[in-house]
Amino acid sequence: MSAPDRLAILRQAVREHPGPWTTRTVQTLYKTHGHNAPHRKTARDDLALLARQGLLLCRDERDCRSYWLNTWQEAAR
């Protein structure tokens, strides 16, 4: 599965289920969509990318263990 395909799946899932999103939940999501080897780093990097893009917010600031849908950003669309 390509990175754009993977991120599209994650973006859609985040909009349908606002959170919490962790590396484990992302790995499970990718497995259900046929991504055979979703490494923790891949899941963590994808969550961090969506946070940088403004779609997600980190709720545990120290280690950023969970992410949630940024409802302010969604309301602006």
Secondary structure, 3 states (H helix, E strand, C coil): CCHHHHHHHHHHHHHHCCCCECHHHHHHHHHHCCCCCCCHHHHHHHHHHHHHCCCEEECCCCCCCCEEECHHHHHCC
